[in-house]
C-alpha cells in the first residue's frame, strides 16, 4: 500500500484540526461579519468546546489509569490534568471523578461525547444518577432545557432522597459550622457572610421578603428601575432597623411563610426513599425531621404534601382551587421559566393567554417569569415560545433564531 493511501492516525487528525482552529482564530475579524453571524459562530464554537471538553474528560481517565501522568513530574493524576488543561486543581479532581462515574452511566457518557453536556453538567448528572440510576434520563432531559443552577438543584434533590443518612449528616454539619462574619473589603464596602442550617436561612428569607417587596414597590412608584439585589440589600437594612425600633417601626404588609414540600409517605415514615422530595423552597433538600419540626410552627409554615410530582394537599394555605394551583406552580417551577435564566427571587406569574382574552390560571397556561423577562414580554413586544416539557425561549419582536435583520445598533 502506497504512503498516499494510508489513512492518517487519529492523533494526526487531531493535530490537523488544531492547526485549522489556530488559523481560523488568527484570521478572525469580528468587525467584518454581521452581529447575527457572530452569534451563530459563537454558538457553534460553544458546541465544539463542549465536545472537546468531553473528550478531555475521557482522555484524562485513560491517563490516570497508568503512571504516564508522572512523566512530567506531576505528583498525582489530578495535578497533571490541572497543569495540562490550565484548570484549577478542584476542577481537575472533578473531571477525574466524573470520568470514573461515566463507566456506569452509558447514556450520560453518550451525551458528553455528543457535545450535549458540558463537564459541569456531566458532573451534576453523574453524581445524582449514581445515587439513583432511575433518574438518569430525567436528569439528561433537564440538562438540555434548564440552567446549570436548575440542574444542580434537581441533582441535589435526587441525591438527598437516595441517601437520607448523608442528608441528615450534612444538616448536622451545617448546624455545627454556623457562623456570621462581617468585614470591610478592599474596595471599602461593608460585607456580611452568614452560614447555618438551611431552615434557619429559610426563616431569614421569610422575614426579609416583605421588606424587599416594599422596597421594590417604592422604587416602582417613583419610576425607578431598581435591581432586585439593591432592593434586597435595602430591605435587609430596613428589617434590622425595624427590629431595633428605628426607621420602619412596623413590618410592611405581607405574609411571612416558609414553604415546605414533602412527599406524603416520606412524612409518615420519617425518611425519604429514591424519588421522594423533601425540601424547603429556596434553600433545597432537608431531612424529614426538619419538616416535621417546622410543621409545629403553623403560623409560619405552608406545607405542600405531594405524591411524586402531584400536589395532594396544601396545608395551612387553604383548599381553594386557586391556592392549590398556585402552590403546584411554585413547586413545578422554582426558577424563571425562560431557558438559561437562573433568577429565583421576585418571580411573577405569567398567563400564556391573558386573562383579558379569556385566559385562566392553570398548570398548563401559567409559568413564572423574572421581572426582566416579564417586562420584555409585556412592554417591549418580545414573544415567549415553547412548552413546559421542551422549555421556553424569549425572542425579540419580528425575529426568530438565525433569521431576520440585525437588531438596531448592530451590523
Secondary structure per residue as TSV (DSSP state, phi and psi in degrees):
chain	resnum	aa	ss	phi	psi
A	1	X	-	360.0	130.5
A	2	X	-	-72.9	159.0
A	3	X	G	-62.5	-30.1
A	4	X	G	-70.7	-19.2
A	5	X	G	-99.8	-0.8
A	6	X	S	-78.6	126.0
A	7	X	-	-69.2	139.7
A	8	X	-	-66.9	150.2
A	9	X	-	-71.9	165.7
A	10	X	H	-63.6	-33.8
A	11	X	H	-65.2	-42.4
A	12	X	H	-64.2	-39.6
A	13	X	H	-62.4	-40.2
A	14	X	H	-65.4	-41.8
A	15	X	H	-65.7	-35.2
A	16	X	H	-67.4	-40.1
A	17	X	H	-61.9	-40.9
A	18	X	H	-62.1	-43.2
A	19	X	H	-62.5	-42.7
A	20	X	H	-63.8	-41.4
A	21	X	H	-63.8	-42.7
A	22	X	H	-62.5	-41.2
A	23	X	H	-63.8	-42.0
A	24	X	H	-62.5	-45.2
A	25	X	H	-67.5	-39.6
A	26	X	H	-62.0	-37.7
A	27	X	T	-92.7	0.6
A	28	X	-	-68.2	128.9
A	29	X	-	-130.9	91.2
A	30	X	G	-55.8	-26.5
A	31	X	G	-71.0	-14.2
A	32	X	G	-96.0	-1.2
A	33	X	S	-119.5	159.2
A	34	X	-	-72.0	160.5
A	35	X	H	-62.3	-37.8
A	36	X	H	-70.4	-33.6
A	37	X	H	-66.1	-41.8
A	38	X	H	-60.6	-40.7
A	39	X	H	-62.4	-45.7
A	40	X	H	-63.8	-41.5
A	41	X	H	-67.5	-36.7
A	42	X	H	-61.9	-43.4
A	43	X	H	-66.4	-37.1
A	44	X	H	-66.3	-42.8
A	45	X	H	-62.3	-34.6
A	46	X	H	-63.8	-39.7
A	47	X	H	-65.6	-42.1
A	48	X	H	-62.0	-42.0
A	49	X	H	-61.7	-43.7
A	50	X	H	-62.1	-41.6
A	51	X	H	-63.3	-42.9
A	52	X	H	-67.1	-40.4
A	53	X	H	-64.8	-34.8
A	54	X	H	-64.4	-42.8
A	55	X	H	-63.4	-39.9
A	56	X	H	-62.8	-37.3
A	57	X	H	-62.4	-45.0
A	58	X	H	-67.7	-39.9
A	59	X	H	-69.5	-35.5
A	60	X	H	-61.2	-37.6
A	61	X	H	-64.3	-39.8
A	62	X	H	-65.4	-43.0
A	63	X	H	-61.9	-38.9
A	64	X	H	-69.4	-18.4
A	65	X	T	-69.0	-24.8
A	66	X	S	-124.2	-172.6
A	67	X	S	-94.0	10.9
A	68	X	G	-62.6	-24.5
A	69	X	G	-64.0	-17.8
A	70	X	G	-87.8	-2.6
A	71	X	T	-58.1	-34.2
A	72	X	T	-100.7	16.9
A	73	X	T	88.0	10.5
A	74	X	-	-68.8	148.2
A	75	X	S	-91.0	-12.2
A	76	X	S	-158.9	161.8
A	77	X	H	-57.8	-39.8
A	78	X	H	-64.2	-38.6
A	79	X	H	-64.5	-40.2
A	80	X	H	-63.6	-46.7
A	81	X	H	-61.6	-41.2
A	82	X	H	-60.6	-42.1
A	83	X	H	-70.0	-42.3
A	84	X	H	-69.6	-34.6
A	85	X	H	-99.8	-13.8
A	86	X	T	76.1	15.9
A	87	X	-	-90.8	155.8
A	88	X	-	-61.2	156.9
A	89	X	H	-58.3	-42.4
A	90	X	H	-60.4	-38.2
A	91	X	H	-69.2	-37.7
A	92	X	H	-64.9	-41.7
A	93	X	H	-62.6	-42.7
A	94	X	H	-62.4	-38.0
A	95	X	H	-61.8	-43.7
A	96	X	H	-68.2	-38.7
A	97	X	H	-64.4	-41.8
A	98	X	H	-61.4	-45.0
A	99	X	H	-60.1	-38.8
A	100	X	H	-64.9	-39.0
A	101	X	H	-71.0	-30.6
A	102	X	H	-62.1	-24.3
A	103	X	T	-60.6	-21.8
A	104	X	T	-107.2	3.2
A	105	X	-	-132.9	76.8
A	106	X	H	-60.0	-35.4
A	107	X	H	-67.4	-40.0
A	108	X	H	-67.8	-40.2
A	109	X	H	-62.6	-40.0
A	110	X	H	-64.0	-39.4
A	111	X	H	-65.9	-37.5
A	112	X	H	-67.8	-43.5
A	113	X	H	-62.2	-33.8
A	114	X	T	-83.2	2.4
A	115	X	T	75.9	14.8
A	116	X	-	-89.2	-9.4
A	117	X	S	-127.8	138.8
A	118	X	-	-83.8	163.9
A	119	X	H	-56.2	-38.5
A	120	X	H	-64.9	-40.7
A	121	X	H	-66.0	-43.1
A	122	X	H	-61.8	-36.3
A	123	X	H	-62.8	-47.5
A	124	X	H	-65.4	-46.1
A	125	X	H	-63.0	-46.5
A	126	X	H	-67.0	-37.4
A	127	X	H	-60.2	-48.5
A	128	X	H	-72.5	-38.0
A	129	X	H	-69.0	-30.6
A	130	X	H	-67.8	-38.4
A	131	X	H	-68.7	-37.7
A	132	X	-	-144.3	89.5
A	133	X	G	-56.6	-26.3
A	134	X	G	-66.3	-14.8
A	135	X	G	-96.5	1.1
A	136	X	H	-59.4	-47.8
A	137	X	H	-62.5	-40.9
A	138	X	H	-66.1	-38.4
A	139	X	H	-64.6	-41.9
A	140	X	H	-65.0	-36.6
A	141	X	H	-64.6	-44.0
A	142	X	H	-61.8	-40.6
A	143	X	H	-60.1	-31.5
A	144	X	H	-78.9	-16.7
A	145	X	H	-127.5	-10.8
A	146	X	S	-110.4	167.3
A	147	X	-	-73.3	166.1
A	148	X	H	-61.8	-37.8
A	149	X	H	-62.6	-43.6
A	150	X	H	-63.3	-39.6
A	151	X	H	-64.5	-43.8
A	152	X	H	-65.0	-35.5
A	153	X	H	-61.6	-45.3
A	154	X	H	-65.1	-40.5
A	155	X	H	-63.0	-42.6
A	156	X	H	-61.8	-39.0
A	157	X	H	-63.1	-42.4
A	158	X	H	-68.3	-44.0
A	159	X	H	-62.1	-41.1
A	160	X	H	-64.5	-42.5
A	161	X	H	-68.1	-33.9
A	162	X	H	-76.0	-22.6
A	163	X	-	-138.1	76.4
A	164	X	H	-62.0	-31.2
A	165	X	H	-64.0	-42.3
A	166	X	H	-66.3	-38.8
A	167	X	H	-62.0	-42.4
A	168	X	H	-63.7	-41.3
A	169	X	H	-65.7	-39.8
A	170	X	H	-66.8	-35.6
A	171	X	H	-64.6	-46.0
A	172	X	H	-62.4	-37.4
A	173	X	H	-65.0	-37.4
A	174	X	H	-64.8	-38.8
A	175	X	H	-66.1	-44.5
A	176	X	H	-67.0	-27.8
A	177	X	T	-99.5	16.2
A	178	X	-	-57.5	144.8
A	179	X	E	-163.2	149.3
A	180	X	E	-140.6	118.9
A	181	X	E	-128.3	139.1
A	182	X	E	-123.2	148.6
A	183	X	E	-161.8	169.4
A	184	X	E	-105.7	123.6
A	185	X	-	-81.2	-178.9
A	186	X	T	-65.0	-20.3
A	187	X	T	-90.5	2.0
A	188	X	S	84.8	8.1
A	189	X	-	-88.8	142.8
A	190	X	E	-74.1	137.7
A	191	X	E	-129.2	151.1
A	192	X	E	-140.1	132.0
A	193	X	E	-126.9	128.3
A	194	X	E	-122.1	142.1
A	195	X	E	-140.2	138.2
A	196	X	-	179.5	-165.8
A	197	X	-	-66.6	145.1
A	198	X	H	-61.2	-34.5
A	199	X	H	-70.4	-28.2
A	200	X	H	-67.1	-39.4
A	201	X	H	-63.1	-39.1
A	202	X	H	-62.2	-37.8
A	203	X	H	-62.3	-46.0
A	204	X	H	-60.2	-46.4
A	205	X	H	-64.1	-38.1
A	206	X	H	-65.0	-42.1
A	207	X	H	-69.7	-33.7
A	208	X	H	-75.4	-30.8
A	209	X	H	-51.8	-47.2
A	210	X	H	-62.1	-34.2
A	211	X	H	-67.8	-39.7
A	212	X	H	-65.2	-44.0
A	213	X	H	-59.6	-41.3
A	214	X	H	-60.8	-43.4
A	215	X	H	-65.9	-39.7
A	216	X	H	-63.9	-43.9
A	217	X	H	-68.3	-38.0
A	218	X	H	-62.5	-43.9
A	219	X	H	-64.7	-40.8
A	220	X	H	-64.2	-43.5
A	221	X	H	-63.0	-29.2
A	222	X	T	-86.4	1.2
A	223	X	T	73.8	24.0
A	224	X	-	-103.2	129.7
A	225	X	-	-89.4	79.4
A	226	X	-	-85.5	131.4
A	227	X	-	-61.2	149.4
A	228	X	H	-57.8	-38.8
A	229	X	H	-62.6	-36.0
A	230	X	H	-66.6	-43.1
A	231	X	H	-67.5	-33.9
A	232	X	H	-65.8	-41.8
A	233	X	H	-64.6	-43.6
A	234	X	H	-66.8	-37.8
A	235	X	H	-64.2	-36.8
A	236	X	H	-63.6	-43.8
A	237	X	H	-64.2	-41.5
A	238	X	H	-64.1	-37.7
A	239	X	H	-64.8	-42.9
A	240	X	H	-67.8	-35.8
A	241	X	H	-66.0	-40.3
A	242	X	H	-65.3	-37.6
A	243	X	H	-64.6	-29.6
A	244	X	T	-89.3	1.7
A	245	X	T	78.2	24.0
A	246	X	-	-124.4	163.7
A	247	X	S	63.3	-121.0
A	248	X	S	-75.9	103.6
A	249	X	-	-75.9	-25.6
A	250	X	S	-112.9	144.8
A	251	X	-	-67.6	135.5
A	252	X	-	-57.2	156.2
A	253	X	S	-64.3	132.3
A	254	X	-	157.2	137.1
A	255	X	-	-71.5	147.4
A	256	X	-	-106.8	120.6
A	257	X	-	-155.1	139.1
A	258	X	E	-96.8	125.1
A	259	X	E	-96.7	118.6
A	260	X	E	-118.9	139.9
A	261	X	E	-122.9	133.8
A	262	X	E	-149.5	138.2
A	263	X	E	-66.8	138.4
A	264	X	H	-56.9	-45.5
A	265	X	H	-63.6	-39.5
A	266	X	H	-63.1	-39.3
A	267	X	H	-64.6	-41.0
A	268	X	H	-69.9	-44.0
A	269	X	H	-81.7	-18.6
A	270	X	T	84.0	10.3
A	271	X	S	-157.4	152.7
A	272	X	-	-89.3	158.2
A	273	X	-	-123.1	163.0
A	274	X	T	-51.3	131.1
A	275	X	T	96.6	-16.2
A	276	X	-	-75.6	160.9
A	277	X	-	-123.6	133.4
A	278	X	E	-149.8	101.7
A	279	X	E	-156.2	167.0
A	280	X	E	-111.6	129.5
A	281	X	T	-58.6	130.3
A	282	X	T	92.3	-14.4
A	283	X	T	-126.8	-19.9
A	284	X	E	103.9	-165.2
A	285	X	E	-64.3	143.3
A	286	X	-	-140.8	161.4
A	287	X	-	-63.9	152.2
A	288	X	H	-58.6	-32.7
A	289	X	H	-59.8	-32.5
A	290	X	H	-68.9	-43.3
A	291	X	H	-63.5	-42.4
A	292	X	H	-59.1	-41.2
A	293	X	H	-67.7	-39.5
A	294	X	H	-66.4	-32.2
A	295	X	T	-65.1	-17.1
A	296	X	T	-74.8	-14.8
A	297	X	-	-97.4	61.7
A	298	X	T	-56.4	-34.5
A	299	X	T	-66.7	-13.8
A	300	X	T	-118.2	-11.4
A	301	X	E	-115.0	129.6
A	302	X	E	-103.8	116.0
A	303	X	E	-105.0	126.3
A	304	X	E	-104.4	111.9
A	305	X	E	-94.0	128.8
A	306	X	E	-129.8	164.8
A	307	X	E	-128.2	104.2
A	308	X	T	65.8	-120.8
A	309	X	T	-98.7	1.2
A	310	X	E	-95.4	132.2
A	311	X	E	-80.8	120.5
A	312	X	E	-89.6	-41.7
A	313	X	E	-156.2	144.7
A	314	X	E	-109.9	105.7
A	315	X	E	-84.0	140.0
A	316	X	T	77.1	-35.2
A	317	X	T	-71.4	-26.3
A	318	X	-	117.9	-179.7
A	319	X	-	-125.2	18.6
A	320	X	-	-70.7	157.6
A	321	X	H	-60.2	-41.1
A	322	X	H	-61.8	-40.9
A	323	X	H	-64.9	-43.0
A	324	X	H	-59.7	-48.9
A	325	X	H	-66.2	-41.5
A	326	X	H	-59.0	-44.2
A	327	X	H	-65.0	-41.7
A	328	X	H	-64.3	-40.2
A	329	X	H	-64.2	-43.8
A	330	X	H	-61.0	-35.7
A	331	X	H	-86.9	-22.4
A	332	X	H	-75.5	-38.6
A	333	X	-	-125.1	99.6
A	334	X	S	-91.7	-9.4
A	335	X	S	-122.5	169.1
A	336	X	-	-54.6	137.4
A	337	X	S	-70.7	-16.0
A	338	X	B	-69.9	126.5
A	339	X	T	-54.3	127.0
A	340	X	T	93.7	-13.8
A	341	X	-	-84.7	129.0
A	342	X	-	-103.4	8.8
A	343	X	-	-67.6	128.3
A	344	X	-	-115.3	-17.3
A	345	X	S	-100.0	149.4
A	346	X	S	65.1	31.8
A	347	X	-	-73.0	146.7
A	348	X	E	-120.8	139.9
A	349	X	E	-76.2	125.1
A	350	X	E	-109.6	128.2
A	351	X	E	-89.8	120.8
A	352	X	S	-61.8	-32.1
A	353	X	S	-116.0	118.5
A	354	X	-	-53.3	144.7
A	355	X	G	-58.2	-35.9
A	356	X	G	-63.6	-17.8
A	357	X	G	-108.0	17.9
A	358	X	T	96.3	6.5
A	359	X	-	-68.8	153.2
A	360	X	-	-125.1	159.3
A	361	X	-	-85.7	107.7
A	362	X	-	-145.5	166.7
A	363	X	T	-61.6	-40.1
A	364	X	T	-73.3	-36.2
A	365	X	T	-99.5	7.5
A	366	X	E	-122.2	146.5
A	367	X	E	-154.9	147.5
A	368	X	E	-84.4	138.6
A	369	X	E	-128.2	144.7
A	370	X	-	-70.4	163.8
A	371	X	H	-61.3	-33.5
A	372	X	H	-64.8	-52.5
A	373	X	H	-70.6	-32.8
A	374	X	H	-64.5	-41.2
A	375	X	H	-65.9	-41.1
A	376	X	H	-61.1	-37.5
A	377	X	H	-73.5	-47.9
A	378	X	H	-81.0	-29.7
A	379	X	H	-116.8	-8.7
A	380	X	H	-126.9	8.9
A	381	X	-	77.4	14.2
A	382	X	-	-74.5	141.6
A	383	X	E	-97.5	144.9
A	384	X	E	-112.6	120.5
A	385	X	E	-124.9	159.8
A	386	X	E	121.7	-162.7
A	387	X	E	-147.9	168.9
A	388	X	T	-65.8	-28.4
A	389	X	T	-79.2	-46.0
A	390	X	T	-88.5	-16.7
A	391	X	E	100.6	161.5
A	392	X	E	-113.5	143.0
A	393	X	E	-121.3	153.3
A	394	X	E	-118.3	133.0
A	395	X	E	-128.1	142.4
A	396	X	-	-65.0	156.1
A	397	X	T	-55.0	129.9
A	398	X	T	72.8	14.5
A	399	X	-	-130.5	163.4
A	400	X	-	-145.3	159.4
A	401	X	T	-50.4	124.9
A	402	X	T	86.4	4.6
A	403	X	-	-141.2	172.7
A	404	X	S	84.3	167.4
A	405	X	-	-70.8	161.0
A	406	X	-	-65.6	148.5
A	407	X	-	-61.9	159.8
A	408	X	T	-55.1	140.8
A	409	X	T	90.3	0.5
A	410	X	-	-119.4	170.5
A	411	X	-	-119.7	360.0
